[in-house]
Amino acid sequence: MSPRPDKDSPKHLFARIREVLLRDWDPMGLADAPGTPDDYDAVARELHALVTDRSATVERIAAYLRWIECEQMGLQRRPGMATGAAERLMALRDEGGGADGG
């Protein structure tokens, strides 16, 4: 029997954040690329810090994702995409991944 992954570990949370970025945000269309794209890893690292920050809100995370899309990637805003991804990311915290102190 293989060991159960620790859902509260930073590595597990980082992997879940990457999944959300590829499935729910993905402004560059990498979800269909062969292999496991790591193009969003810098974003995932920043989001890991935000998700584990108890003062973070859906609005703050969505604003960060929109800033990445528009200012860093030079892409047009995609209404609703950042907010939907931010909601999924906050749900990760609510599920126990990244809850500070417990």
Wavefront OBJ file of the C-alpha trace (Angstrom):
o trace
v 0.000 0.000 0.000
v 1.490 3.357 -0.998
v 1.628 6.145 1.582
v -1.096 8.748 1.439
v 0.231 12.162 0.393
v 0.075 14.784 3.126
v -2.548 17.202 1.834
v -1.293 19.874 4.233
v 2.279 19.765 2.955
v 3.615 22.779 1.046
v 4.509 20.527 -1.918
v 0.973 19.189 -2.135
v -0.526 22.673 -1.972
v 1.894 23.909 -4.650
v 0.873 21.021 -6.927
v -2.814 21.818 -6.379
v -2.199 25.504 -7.169
v -0.486 24.496 -10.426
v -3.516 22.349 -11.293
v -5.889 25.274 -10.739
v -3.718 27.577 -12.840
v -3.722 25.134 -15.739
v -7.364 24.104 -15.467
v -9.114 27.328 -14.414
v -6.868 30.228 -15.460
v -4.341 29.271 -18.227
v -4.098 32.519 -20.237
v -1.362 31.028 -22.456
v -3.284 27.839 -23.299
v -0.698 25.487 -21.778
v -3.150 22.891 -20.461
v -3.093 21.117 -23.825
v 0.705 21.230 -24.165
v 2.547 17.901 -23.974
v 4.255 17.123 -20.682
v 3.804 19.102 -17.516
v 4.318 22.770 -18.291
v 6.134 24.743 -15.629
v 5.595 28.153 -17.195
v 3.293 29.215 -14.359
v 5.561 28.065 -11.520
v 6.658 31.603 -10.594
v 2.985 32.580 -10.417
v 2.243 29.447 -8.378
v 4.967 30.350 -5.873
v 3.466 33.806 -5.362
v -0.007 32.328 -5.085
v 1.229 29.808 -2.529
v 2.242 32.738 -0.330
v -1.108 34.457 -0.907
v -3.196 31.342 -0.298
v -1.413 30.631 2.987
v -1.848 34.254 4.107
v -5.015 34.311 6.208
v -5.653 37.965 5.270
v -5.782 37.170 1.539
v -9.128 37.483 -0.219
v -10.567 36.257 -3.501
v -10.419 39.845 -4.756
v -6.717 40.203 -3.901
v -5.815 36.922 -5.616
v -7.948 37.752 -8.682
v -6.298 41.179 -8.931
v -2.869 39.509 -8.873
v -3.885 37.090 -11.652
v -5.281 39.943 -13.769
v -2.056 41.900 -13.235
v -0.006 38.911 -14.413
v -2.198 38.486 -17.516
v -2.282 42.125 -18.549
v 0.927 43.691 -17.262
v 3.385 40.809 -17.245
v 2.113 38.739 -20.173
v 0.699 41.605 -22.229
v -2.578 39.755 -22.804
v -6.101 41.109 -22.892
v -8.229 40.745 -19.816
v -10.526 37.735 -19.831
v -13.568 38.635 -17.716
v -14.335 36.121 -15.007
v -11.297 33.892 -15.483
v -9.153 35.412 -12.727
v -12.042 35.526 -10.280
v -13.015 31.908 -10.959
v -9.439 30.749 -10.471
v -9.119 32.845 -7.311
v -12.250 31.229 -5.889
v -10.822 27.760 -6.590
v -7.514 28.756 -4.978
v -9.253 30.010 -1.845
v -11.198 26.753 -1.736
v -7.852 24.939 -1.474
v -7.135 26.882 1.687
v -10.605 26.153 3.028
v -10.056 22.435 2.341
v -7.107 22.529 4.696
v -4.233 23.101 2.292
v -2.376 26.115 3.546
v -4.279 26.890 6.703
v -1.844 28.627 9.032
v -1.725 27.091 12.439
v -3.981 24.197 11.779
l 1 2 3 4 5 6 7 8 9 10 11 12 13 14 15 16 17 18 19 20 21 22 23 24 25 26 27 28 29 30 31 32 33 34 35 36 37 38 39 40 41 42 43 44 45 46 47 48 49 50 51 52 53 54 55 56 57 58 59 60 61 62 63 64 65 66 67 68 69 70 71 72 73 74 75 76 77 78 79 80 81 82 83 84 85 86 87 88 89 90 91 92 93 94 95 96 97 98 99 100 101 102
